[in-house]
Amino acid sequence: MSDAVVRLVFVVAVIAAALMIAAIATRVKKPVHPAITVGDVGDRPGVVLFTSTDCGTCKEAIALLESESIPFREVTYDLEPHRFDTWTVFAVPLTVVIDAEGEILQTMTGVPALRKLRRAVAAARIARS
């Protein structure tokens, strides 16, 4: 191969690698939700999952919580929009882990990272079913 072809292949490979890294970085970086206030949702400790009916990612979050046998209270915008205002929820899915004292231990946007979810549930001493 000529020197020019080798350089071209190298440049293309570097650009492809940079694009892949950028794509991975944007997928990994989840938006941070503004602070929320605990509203009335029932018994504590617990996990509250804010969803909407037209949210595909919400279905993934529900499936994750169910597969981990984590009991949760789902609050759907279409059925309980007032709770979104009370808690100042701006994005779905939003998973909130609350301890027995009503303190928010973890707020996770998107599908929660499994390790982070397990740690928060353990810290809140939520019994898994």
Long-range contacts (C-beta under 8 A, 24 or more apart in sequence): 30-108, 30-109, 30-110, 31-91, 31-109, 31-110, 32-109, 33-89, 33-90, 33-91, 33-94, 33-107, 33-109, 34-88, 34-90, 35-88, 35-107, 36-87, 36-88, 36-89, 36-94, 36-96, 36-104, 36-107, 37-86, 37-87, 37-88, 38-87, 38-98, 38-102, 38-103, 38-104, 39-83, 39-86, 39-87, 40-86, 41-73, 41-75, 41-83, 42-73, 44-98, 44-99, 44-100, 44-101, 44-102, 45-97, 45-98, 45-99, 45-100, 45-124, 45-125, 45-126, 46-71, 46-72, 46-73, 46-97, 46-98, 46-124, 46-126, 47-71, 47-72, 47-73, 47-95, 47-96, 47-97, 47-98, 47-121, 47-124, 47-126, 48-72, 48-73, 48-74, 48-75, 48-95, 48-96, 48-98, 49-73, 49-74, 49-75, 49-93, 49-94, 49-95, 49-96, 50-75, 50-76, 50-77, 50-83, 50-84, 50-87, 50-89, 50-92, 50-93, 50-94, 50-95, 50-96, 51-75, 51-76, 51-77, 51-92, 51-93, 52-76, 52-77, 52-78, 52-92, 53-77, 53-78, 55-92, 55-93, 57-92, 57-93, 57-110, 57-111, 58-92, 58-93, 60-93, 60-111, 61-93, 61-95, 61-110, 61-111, 61-112, 62-93, 64-111, 64-112, 64-114, 64-117, 65-95, 65-117, 68-114, 68-117, 68-118, 68-121, 68-128, 69-128, 69-129, 70-117, 70-121, 70-126, 70-128, 70-129, 71-126, 71-127, 71-128, 71-129, 97-121, 97-123, 97-124, 97-126, 98-124, 99-123, 99-124, 99-125, 100-124, 100-125
